[in-house]
Amino acid sequence: MTAFVKAKCNQCHVVAGHGVNLGPDLLESVKKLKGHKLLQQIIEPSSEINEKFRNTQFITDEGRVIIGVIMKEDDKAYHIATNLLNPKSLTVLPKKQIDEMIVSKVSPMPVGLINVLTQDEILDLHAFLESGGKHLPEHMKHHHGEIHDQHTPPK
């Protein structure tokens, strides 16, 4: 879990109750991505982009550019989250105003987040994700699952 936080994964993903739910659910992702494929996804986020989090660029008939994730589509409009930090604030774009629509081939997850990790930390992160957040590094295992009050230090 230390590597999960150090690489800032927790700023967009939740695993075992840790993190923020702005990106794909990593427990669902690891059901599809195991071993080498999971490691590749960590290193190259654009190798496979979750459709629910893929950016689309819209160019309107007035030349306005809107980039975001399509959260909802109906017969008349797209409802677009232009900022995943505020996913409930949607831009409603009428379909009749769209001149061009381009689906991004680049993941919203920045490349290079793991550059702050050592090789061992990358392997720990991989094991942590594959285990669904149940695998903790040795130095943290004695704290897992224990409840301490503010005045009693952990054992």
Short mmCIF file of the C-alpha atoms (twelve columns), coordinates in Angstrom:
data_MODEL
# 
_entry.id   MODEL 
# 
loop_
_atom_site.group_PDB 
_atom_site.id 
_atom_site.type_symbol 
_atom_site.label_atom_id 
_atom_site.label_alt_id 
_atom_site.label_comp_id 
_atom_site.label_asym_id 
_atom_site.label_seq_id 
_atom_site.Cartn_x 
_atom_site.Cartn_y 
_atom_site.Cartn_z 
_atom_site.pdbx_PDB_model_num 
ATOM 1   C CA . MET A 1   0.000   0.000   0.000   1 
ATOM 2   C CA . THR A 2   2.937   2.357   0.575   1 
ATOM 3   C CA . ALA A 3   3.773   2.305   -3.144  1 
ATOM 4   C CA . PHE A 4   0.065   2.824   -3.990  1 
ATOM 5   C CA . VAL A 5   0.140   6.089   -2.025  1 
ATOM 6   C CA . LYS A 6   3.696   7.098   -3.007  1 
ATOM 7   C CA . ALA A 7   2.849   6.855   -6.730  1 
ATOM 8   C CA . LYS A 8   -0.352  8.831   -6.020  1 
ATOM 9   C CA . CYS A 9   -2.625  6.024   -7.267  1 
ATOM 10  C CA . ASN A 10  -4.924  6.793   -4.328  1 
ATOM 11  C CA . GLN A 11  -5.720  10.231  -5.782  1 
ATOM 12  C CA . CYS A 12  -7.884  8.629   -8.497  1 
ATOM 13  C CA . HIS A 13  -8.392  4.965   -7.539  1 
ATOM 14  C CA . VAL A 14  -9.809  3.026   -4.624  1 
ATOM 15  C CA . VAL A 15  -8.440  -0.326  -3.452  1 
ATOM 16  C CA . ALA A 16  -9.539  -2.002  -0.220  1 
ATOM 17  C CA . GLY A 17  -11.144 1.214   0.982   1 
ATOM 18  C CA . HIS A 18  -8.070  3.367   0.330   1 
ATOM 19  C CA . GLY A 19  -8.158  6.214   -2.188  1 
ATOM 20  C CA . VAL A 20  -10.580 8.336   -4.204  1 
ATOM 21  C CA . ASN A 21  -13.098 7.004   -6.716  1 
ATOM 22  C CA . LEU A 22  -12.262 9.124   -9.803  1 
ATOM 23  C CA . GLY A 23  -10.821 6.395   -12.015 1 
ATOM 24  C CA . PRO A 24  -11.633 2.785   -12.775 1 
ATOM 25  C CA . ASP A 25  -12.332 0.455   -9.857  1 
ATOM 26  C CA . LEU A 26  -9.025  -1.362  -9.527  1 
ATOM 27  C CA . LEU A 27  -10.646 -4.459  -8.017  1 
ATOM 28  C CA . GLU A 28  -12.632 -4.811  -11.241 1 
ATOM 29  C CA . SER A 29  -9.568  -4.043  -13.362 1 
ATOM 30  C CA . VAL A 30  -7.430  -6.753  -11.747 1 
ATOM 31  C CA . LYS A 31  -10.102 -9.341  -12.541 1 
ATOM 32  C CA . LYS A 32  -9.259  -8.724  -16.225 1 
ATOM 33  C CA . LEU A 33  -5.634  -7.705  -15.957 1 
ATOM 34  C CA . LYS A 34  -3.284  -10.175 -14.314 1 
ATOM 35  C CA . GLY A 35  0.454   -10.602 -14.223 1 
ATOM 36  C CA . HIS A 36  2.255   -8.995  -17.142 1 
ATOM 37  C CA . LYS A 37  -0.893  -7.256  -18.482 1 
ATOM 38  C CA . LEU A 38  -1.471  -5.533  -15.139 1 
ATOM 39  C CA . LEU A 39  2.158   -4.449  -14.948 1 
ATOM 40  C CA . GLN A 40  1.963   -3.120  -18.523 1 
ATOM 41  C CA . GLN A 41  -1.166  -1.131  -17.611 1 
ATOM 42  C CA . ILE A 42  0.633   0.421   -14.626 1 
ATOM 43  C CA . ILE A 43  3.633   1.383   -16.756 1 
ATOM 44  C CA . GLU A 44  1.708   2.302   -19.944 1 
ATOM 45  C CA . PRO A 45  -1.744  3.572   -18.910 1 
ATOM 46  C CA . SER A 46  -2.825  4.099   -22.523 1 
ATOM 47  C CA . SER A 47  -2.202  0.443   -23.470 1 
ATOM 48  C CA . GLU A 48  -5.842  -0.276  -22.534 1 
ATOM 49  C CA . ILE A 49  -8.277  2.521   -21.638 1 
ATOM 50  C CA . ASN A 50  -11.441 1.815   -19.661 1 
ATOM 51  C CA . GLU A 51  -14.325 3.064   -21.835 1 
ATOM 52  C CA . LYS A 52  -16.022 4.728   -18.863 1 
ATOM 53  C CA . PHE A 53  -12.986 6.978   -18.420 1 
ATOM 54  C CA . ARG A 54  -11.963 7.658   -22.019 1 
ATOM 55  C CA . ASN A 55  -11.790 11.329  -23.003 1 
ATOM 56  C CA . THR A 56  -13.574 12.561  -26.105 1 
ATOM 57  C CA . GLN A 57  -12.864 15.853  -27.831 1 
ATOM 58  C CA . PHE A 58  -15.881 17.658  -29.256 1 
ATOM 59  C CA . ILE A 59  -15.604 20.527  -31.725 1 
ATOM 60  C CA . THR A 60  -18.809 22.506  -32.028 1 
ATOM 61  C CA . ASP A 61  -20.187 24.205  -35.128 1 
ATOM 62  C CA . GLU A 62  -19.023 27.493  -33.530 1 
ATOM 63  C CA . GLY A 63  -15.426 26.190  -33.207 1 
ATOM 64  C CA . ARG A 64  -15.616 25.659  -29.441 1 
ATOM 65  C CA . VAL A 65  -13.594 22.699  -28.115 1 
ATOM 66  C CA . ILE A 66  -14.876 20.612  -25.209 1 
ATOM 67  C CA . ILE A 67  -12.861 17.694  -23.851 1 
ATOM 68  C CA . GLY A 68  -14.162 15.250  -21.284 1 
ATOM 69  C CA . VAL A 69  -15.658 11.898  -20.423 1 
ATOM 70  C CA . ILE A 70  -19.142 11.092  -21.704 1 
ATOM 71  C CA . MET A 71  -21.152 10.325  -18.583 1 
ATOM 72  C CA . LYS A 72  -24.537 10.054  -20.277 1 
ATOM 73  C CA . GLU A 73  -25.946 10.170  -23.773 1 
ATOM 74  C CA . ASP A 74  -29.530 10.588  -24.869 1 
ATOM 75  C CA . ASP A 75  -31.175 11.248  -28.241 1 
ATOM 76  C CA . LYS A 76  -30.468 14.971  -28.129 1 
ATOM 77  C CA . ALA A 77  -27.268 15.538  -26.165 1 
ATOM 78  C CA . TYR A 78  -24.059 14.295  -24.573 1 
ATOM 79  C CA . HIS A 79  -23.540 14.957  -20.863 1 
ATOM 80  C CA . ILE A 80  -19.794 15.443  -20.430 1 
ATOM 81  C CA . ALA A 81  -17.625 15.537  -17.301 1 
ATOM 82  C CA . THR A 82  -14.875 17.980  -18.238 1 
ATOM 83  C CA . ASN A 83  -13.239 17.615  -14.829 1 
ATOM 84  C CA . LEU A 84  -13.184 14.195  -13.151 1 
ATOM 85  C CA . LEU A 85  -12.347 15.922  -9.854  1 
ATOM 86  C CA . ASN A 86  -15.927 17.198  -10.039 1 
ATOM 87  C CA . PRO A 87  -17.733 14.416  -11.953 1 
ATOM 88  C CA . LYS A 88  -21.240 15.636  -11.082 1 
ATOM 89  C CA . SER A 89  -20.679 18.963  -12.831 1 
ATOM 90  C CA . LEU A 90  -21.635 18.103  -16.391 1 
ATOM 91  C CA . THR A 91  -21.544 20.087  -19.595 1 
ATOM 92  C CA . VAL A 92  -24.607 19.307  -21.709 1 
ATOM 93  C CA . LEU A 93  -23.735 19.491  -25.379 1 
ATOM 94  C CA . PRO A 94  -26.596 19.236  -27.880 1 
ATOM 95  C CA . LYS A 95  -25.771 16.763  -30.644 1 
ATOM 96  C CA . LYS A 96  -26.928 19.200  -33.326 1 
ATOM 97  C CA . GLN A 97  -24.095 21.583  -32.320 1 
ATOM 98  C CA . ILE A 98  -21.326 18.982  -32.789 1 
ATOM 99  C CA . ASP A 99  -19.172 19.437  -35.866 1 
ATOM 100 C CA . GLU A 100 -16.546 16.817  -35.009 1 
ATOM 101 C CA . MET A 101 -16.010 14.200  -32.307 1 
ATOM 102 C CA . ILE A 102 -12.587 12.605  -31.662 1 
ATOM 103 C CA . VAL A 103 -12.119 9.756   -29.170 1 
ATOM 104 C CA . SER A 104 -8.804  9.997   -27.337 1 
ATOM 105 C CA . LYS A 105 -6.220  7.253   -27.590 1 
ATOM 106 C CA . VAL A 106 -4.465  8.627   -24.502 1 
ATOM 107 C CA . SER A 107 -5.489  7.625   -20.996 1 
ATOM 108 C CA . PRO A 108 -6.399  10.353  -18.512 1 
ATOM 109 C CA . MET A 109 -3.975  8.554   -16.165 1 
ATOM 110 C CA . PRO A 110 -0.649  10.370  -16.461 1 
ATOM 111 C CA . VAL A 111 2.356   8.414   -17.701 1 
ATOM 112 C CA . GLY A 112 5.293   8.155   -15.339 1 
ATOM 113 C CA . LEU A 113 3.509   8.076   -11.982 1 
ATOM 114 C CA . ILE A 114 5.596   5.050   -11.015 1 
ATOM 115 C CA . ASN A 115 8.857   6.857   -11.783 1 
ATOM 116 C CA . VAL A 116 9.061   7.760   -8.075  1 
ATOM 117 C CA . LEU A 117 9.112   4.060   -7.129  1 
ATOM 118 C CA . THR A 118 12.005  1.640   -6.835  1 
ATOM 119 C CA . GLN A 119 11.848  -1.720  -8.601  1 
ATOM 120 C CA . ASP A 120 10.879  -3.411  -5.307  1 
ATOM 121 C CA . GLU A 121 8.130   -0.841  -4.718  1 
ATOM 122 C CA . ILE A 122 6.749   -1.458  -8.223  1 
ATOM 123 C CA . LEU A 123 6.649   -5.186  -7.459  1 
ATOM 124 C CA . ASP A 124 4.938   -4.427  -4.106  1 
ATOM 125 C CA . LEU A 125 2.379   -2.238  -5.910  1 
ATOM 126 C CA . HIS A 126 1.746   -5.007  -8.436  1 
ATOM 127 C CA . ALA A 127 1.262   -7.588  -5.651  1 
ATOM 128 C CA . PHE A 128 -0.943  -5.178  -3.669  1 
ATOM 129 C CA . LEU A 129 -3.213  -4.607  -6.684  1 
ATOM 130 C CA . GLU A 130 -3.357  -8.281  -7.695  1 
ATOM 131 C CA . SER A 131 -4.361  -9.223  -4.159  1 
ATOM 132 C CA . GLY A 132 -7.203  -6.699  -4.197  1 
ATOM 133 C CA . GLY A 133 -5.488  -4.600  -1.567  1 
ATOM 134 C CA . LYS A 134 -5.004  -7.474  0.857   1 
ATOM 135 C CA . HIS A 135 -1.238  -7.828  0.420   1 
ATOM 136 C CA . LEU A 136 0.630   -5.344  2.560   1 
ATOM 137 C CA . PRO A 137 4.376   -4.942  2.823   1 
ATOM 138 C CA . GLU A 138 5.911   -6.804  5.796   1 
ATOM 139 C CA . HIS A 139 6.540   -3.630  7.777   1 
ATOM 140 C CA . MET A 140 2.813   -2.760  7.649   1 
ATOM 141 C CA . LYS A 141 1.261   -6.172  8.309   1 
ATOM 142 C CA . HIS A 142 1.163   -5.842  12.085  1 
ATOM 143 C CA . HIS A 143 -1.071  -2.740  11.749  1 
ATOM 144 C CA . HIS A 144 -3.547  -4.220  9.292   1 
ATOM 145 C CA . GLY A 145 -6.930  -4.867  10.804  1 
ATOM 146 C CA . GLU A 146 -6.025  -3.536  14.233  1 
ATOM 147 C CA . ILE A 147 -7.953  -0.690  15.795  1 
ATOM 148 C CA . HIS A 148 -6.125  1.718   18.064  1 
ATOM 149 C CA . ASP A 149 -7.445  4.702   19.918  1 
ATOM 150 C CA . GLN A 150 -5.626  8.002   19.600  1 
ATOM 151 C CA . HIS A 151 -3.785  7.479   22.884  1 
ATOM 152 C CA . THR A 152 -2.575  3.925   22.379  1 
ATOM 153 C CA . PRO A 153 0.307   3.524   19.916  1 
ATOM 154 C CA . PRO A 154 0.232   0.509   17.566  1 
ATOM 155 C CA . LYS A 155 2.082   -2.606  18.740  1 
# 
